[in-house]
Amino acid sequence: MAGRLLQLLLGGWSVQGTLPDHKKYVIIIAHHTSNWDFVNALGAKLVLGVHLRFFGKHSLFVGPLGWLMRALGGIPINRGHAHQRVEQAIRAMQSQEEFILAIAPEGTRSKVKRWKSGFYYIAEGAKVPIVPVAIDYANRQIVLGEPTYTTGDKSTDFRTLHQFFLPYQPKRPELGCNGPFDPVKPDNPV
């Protein structure tokens, strides 16, 4: 109810697709180009009635906002200290019966050339699927993709995952990640 109300207030956003019937998985949400991404994803979370966890900048977890962020499933991280976050997330997933972790593969709202790979190694290490979720501002929808497991070929897996997001328009297209990989130029094959 609260999620549908939030979506109505935000201008009629909808959720397309369904989440998998798994107790543990990693959601990657892209393209992350605006603070509105969090608000729209929160609306989808409430509509779907799913309890998920997410990493957030540690400075957002101070005072009353910190209480709210934790209540919503937030886990504070200091992005300047990357010490063992992947291993900690894997252990957390393995130690709990249910654990859904949502991550923006860009790691920031700023323009990036490639995705960060932590989500991939968390899913691989915990042996859980990755579920791509697109925020499509052109059509005012959150699009849930099919779960996929890592194959061990990170480059191919990243390309496959990235293909899912290409049809969907971010809030600020100029900040969207063009790909988690360096494009292969015909005159300079890899």
Secondary structure by P-SEA (a helix, b strand, c coil): caaaaaaaaacccccccccccccbbbbbbccccccaaaaaaaaaaaaaccbbbbbccccccccaaaaaaaaabbbbbccccccaaaaaaaaaaaaccbbbbbbccccccccccccccaaaaaaaaacbbbbbbbbcccccbbbbbbbbbbccaaaaaaaaaaaaaccccccccccccccccccccccccc
